[in-house]
């Protein structure tokens, strides 16, 4: 049996975004969070088939548009990625919204603004356009907070580390320069990946975060290596490790949100402050601490992230069950 998926491919700040506009499965569930669980239970082969080799690669990421389940939202997004179905993805949202607007797939009731239901909650979008081209997308994200500070781990190859865990739509282990971690340029991508996997495992063994309002969102999925900036105008640089072998090419929207909560929580940022985050390859997102809030009584912030995306082409992808590698593989 052959399944066809019509995709708009592109990138946000260098990281891939595959918007699947044809071939989305019908999902059960009265929220995007419930639909995420249904997708994982019944259709995960679509994610692995479209994200893993030979149709994808280590960084592949994307999503589907769905009608929202809530009256206050214009559209719903389900994210797919090599590591799973993320509750929220910042670079993915910027790409998906850009491609959908540029191709007339979403007609906002209020030009320039959208409310989007994602598995992690509801986000507000503001966008700018020049004719048919979307030039910038800003996301006012779900509440971000620091889940734990100073988790001490001992990791082979780098030694003792103190790591903080913050949530920005996914849970991040944040590693600042210290001891054996002397900065991104000293390490190189291969070591950041190898050590990122070991750090994620070591942190998880000591502390498994669970979202206080949605227990299906749990576990440290990403490691954010923090560093000082290199690019003009940037305030910080990062390399975000995800999946098994990926370093985010973008500054990572949910990672930037987690980092904003992390810096605000230690008094290094205040409401209204901007933080320009530089990625491993030098691309930029502008983050901002919009306001303070709480999540189940814990201090939290509402972060925003602004960036832009570029569509690179249409892609009609087949998944044919007679292909030995129909649902993809990883090495
Ligand atoms: O931009 O939120 C993000 C993201 C998550 C994983 C890769 N990018």
Boltz pocket constraint, residues with backbone or C-beta under 6 A from the ligand:
constraints:
  - pocket:
      binder: B
      contacts: [[A, 15], [A, 61], [A, 86], [A, 88], [A, 89], [A, 90], [A, 91], [A, 92], [A, 242], [A, 248], [A, 250], [A, 251], [A, 252], [A, 253], [A, 254], [A, 255]]
      max_distance: 6.0
